[in-house]
Amino acid sequence: MTYEKNKIAIQFISFGLIVLSFIACDSDYASLNSDVLNSDIATNFDILSEKEYSVTTYTKVLTPVQTNLLGLTTLGIYDDAYGRTTSSFVTQLTPSSYSPTFGDEARVDSVVVTIPYFSTATGIDEDGNTTYSLDSVISKGENYNNIKLRIFENNYFIRNFDPSGSFNEGQAYFSDKTSTSETISTTALEGSELTFVSYDELGSNMFVVDNEIDINDKGYSLKDVNNLDENGDKTLLSNEPPAIRIMLEPSFWEDKILAKEGDAVLSNLNNFTEYFRGLYFKAETVNDDGSFLVLNTTSSNNANITIYYSKLTESTTDDDELRDSSTYVLTFGSNKINFLDNDFTLPINNVDATNGDSRIYLKGGQGAIAGIRLFDGFDNEAGISNFDKFRNDFVNLEDNKFESSKRLVNEANLVFYVDREQLDLLNEDPDNEPNRLYLYDAQNKTPLVDYYLDAANTNLPSFSRIRHLGPLQRVEDETDADYEKGIKYKLKITEHINNLLLSDSTNVELGLAVSLNVNIEDPSISFSQSKVKTGDDLNLTVPISSVLSPRGTILYGNNVTDQDESKRVYLEIYYTEPNY
C-alpha cells in the first residue's frame, strides 16, 4: 500500500470497516444513509452520490478492420436492425507430418473436413447419447438456420510479414479483402471448387450432395468403414461433440497430396504453403436466411481435414489384394483471414466528436464503436476544466499532485440506457441485443484497472467480470412474455476513478464496444486489439472480441433532447465525506 493510501486509511480509520462492507456490495445505494450510517452509529460522515459529471460520448464508424490473427473464426449470415453481415474466411493448412511415405498403390478412400462448434455437454438422452447446447451459433428464434457453404482452393499467398512495413512487422489483412498494400481478388480466392459427397451405409458407393450445412446440436459418431462387426456394420471409433462435418470428393486430394510423395513440396511448411495455399470457405444463404457461426478452428485435435487412404499391405503372403488403412491430417494454419460483407440498411450517423452524439451506435465486426470522455469541458463558474474541478472537490493537491483526501470514493458507475423505442421500431429481436459491452482505455489499448480486479470465469464467459462490465439489464416484454428486452448497462469504474484522483493518472479517452467474450480482452491471454484501416487515425484499433461479434445496439448518448433527458448517459459516484 502506498504512502498516500495509508494516509487516507488513517484519516478515515473510524469508518474503514463500513466502507469495505459496501465496496463489496453490488446493490444501489438509495438507503445507505439510513441503513448503514445514522445518528446512532456515526455523526461525522455523510454518504452522498452525484451524477452531474460531464460525460461526452460519440460514435466512431469503422472502416475495414483487421481480421487475421483473431484466434477464432466466424462464418455465416447475421441479420439485425443494422442490416445483414455475411462472413467467410480463407485459411492456410498445416500438414501433420512432412516427407510422408504413403505406400504402394496408395489411393484416397474419403476426405472429411471437421470444424467443431463451441458447445457444452448438458446431459444424457434416453438412448444414452450425450446432449449438447451450442455456445457459438447465433440464429433467429429457437431453431438453427442452415447455410450454404462453398469451398474453393485458395490461390492467394497469405504472407506472415508486411513487405511495406518495418522490419519483422506482421502483415495485417482486413475485412474488405485487402492488405496494407493490395486487394485480394475473387479470382485468386476462388480456385477449383471442391465437391461435397456422401457414401452409402457400407461406405462403398459415393454420390454427390448439395452444399447445405445442417446446423444442429447433435454429436456424431466416428466409425471404421474398413472394420465391420459380425453384423456387417461399421465399428464405432468414438463419439464426438457437434461440428461442421463435410465429406469431399477424393480425386482432388489424391492429385494434390498423395501424388506428391517424395516431392519437395511436402518436405517442409514453407514449401507446402507456397504449393498449396489453403482453402476459401464462402458462406451463402439458404432461402435468404442463415446462421452466424463462431468456429473453433484453433483445435488441432478436432479441427482438421483428414485424408483417409489405403495402400497395399506389406506382406509375405501371395495375396496382392490385402490393403492397410491410414490417414494424413491437415490442420487449419495460424494464418486465417475473415472477410465481412456488410449490407446495412440503418445508416450510422450523428457523429459529433466535439459535443457528443444523441445516440451511440455500437455494432460488431466492421461496424462502430464509441469514444467516451469523462469530465469533459470547462467549468465557467470555477474558471477551471471540469476534470480539475472534480479533482479539487475530492482531493487536496500540492503541485498538482495528490496530497490528501476530502472525499472517499466508494463506487463509481457509468450507466448507458438502450434506445428501446428505436430498436422496437426497427423490429430488433431482443435475443440479438449484445449481453456484454467492453469498456477500455482507448489511448493505451488496454482494459481498465477494474477489469483486472474483477473475478474472471473462463468456463462461463457470460459470468466473467460481471461487476465491472455489468451484463445487459432486461425486463419482460409487456406484449410477449417469451422475450426480455434490454434496458441499460451499468459499468463499474471505481478503481479507474480512484486512479485519476490518487495516482495522478491521465484522464484518457475511453472506448466502448460490443463484446463476444470479455475474457478475450485480457492481454495476458491473447493479442487483444485489431487495426482499423483509416487515413485519419493511423493508431485507431478495435477490440478483437468486437470484431468477432456481429451483434449491435443503440444507446442514448450525452447530447440528447429535453424529452430524453432521463435516458442521458451519466457517471454516478457514491462517496463519503466528513460533515464537520
Buried (B, 14 or more C-beta within 10 A) or exposed (E): EEEBBEBBBEBBEEBBEBBEEBEEEEEEBEEBBEEBBEEEEBEEBBBBBBEEBBBBBBBBBBBBBBBBBBBBBBBBBBBBBBBBBBBBBBBBBBBBEEEBEBBEEBBBBBBBBBBBBBBEEEEEEEEEEBEBEBBBBBBBEEEBBBBBBBBBBBBBEBBEEBEEEEEEEBBBBBBBBBBBEEEBEEEBBBBEBBBBBEBEEEBEEBEEEEBEBEBBBEBBEBBBBEEBEEEEEBEEEEEBBBBBBBBBBBEBBBEBBBEBEEEEBBBEEEBBBEEBBBBBBBBBBBEEEBBBBBBBBBBEEBBBBBBBBBBBBEEEEEEEEEBBEBEBBBBBBBBBBBBBBBEBEBEBEBEBBEEBBBBBBBBBBBBBBBBBBBBBBBBEEEEBBBBBBBBBBBBEBEEEEBEEBBBBBBBBBBBBBBBBEBBEEBEBEBBBBBBBBBBBBBEEBBBBBBBBEBEBBEEEBEEBBBBBBBBBBBEEEEEEEEEBBBEBBBBBBBBBBBBBBBBEBEBBBBBBBBBBBBBBBBEEEBEBBBBBBBEEEEEBBBBBBBBBBBBBBBBBBBBBEEEBEEBBBBBBBBBBBEEE
